[in-house]
Amino acid sequence: MILRLVLGLLSVSLLSGADWTDMKMLMGEWTGEGSGKPGTGAGEFSFVPELQGKILVRRSFAEYPGVRHDDLMIVYREGDATRADYYDNEGHVIRYSVKIDNQRIVFSTDGAPRYRLTYTVLPEEKLRVQFEIDSKTYLDGLCRRKR
């Protein structure tokens, strides 16, 4: 009887999703415009829970004059840490550590080159998105929630 109860509780905890409350500010669909290399562009991204809430998936694209950039990022919990793996159509693979506070979520790497992707919450359902490589800014734009 006790064994059944323990096994039942264990199966419920294994089947339940991760708690993404601390990243709720990013969930949904976003659209934005900004400047960066190779120039002024526009794009969209979404953060959506997948695999019964075990992971968050960000799908993103940006269009610049003559160029389209597509990427996918999988955010997951590893013990008490939040991590993310990023892949894009240019062949980049980036392994991020994630730091979260009330108004900002920062994806960053150790080592060289040092990548940092920062989302800062702004009023009126907006985000500031910044992408840096070795402290040099390659993207600084504003996004608004689509839904």
ABEGO torsion letter per residue (X at the ends): XAAAAAAAAAAAAAABBBBAAAAAAABEBBBBBBBEOAEBBBBBBBBBBBGGGABBBBBBBBBBBGBBBBBBBBBBBBEABBBBBBBBAAGBBBBBBBBBBAABBBBBBBEOBBBBBBBBBBBGGBBBBBBBBGGBBABBBBBBBAX
